């Protein structure tokens, strides 16, 4: 019984570590220049509005995505494959570059 519990716990920890490692590229700051003036106009975007914006931006960049959402620091997009079906692809939220988990 104790071996089963220990094995389950170890497997859970390994899978959690793999999930965190897969999103590490999205959490790393990219070299860039940004300016902030501390002025806010209107309300902050809702999660749904941000997802819609990300989807439109990906489509504008030529990604054949059907939906997009924030997931573990990345933009997770569901992209149509040329032969049919869809696959998940991950993009950096600042640069919209594809990252590979």
Secondary structure, DSSP 8 states (H G I E B T S, - for coil): -HHHHHHHHHHHHHHHHHHHHHTHHHHS--S----------S----HHHHHHHHHHHHHHTT--EEEEEEETTEEEEEEE-TTSSEEEEEEETTT--EE--
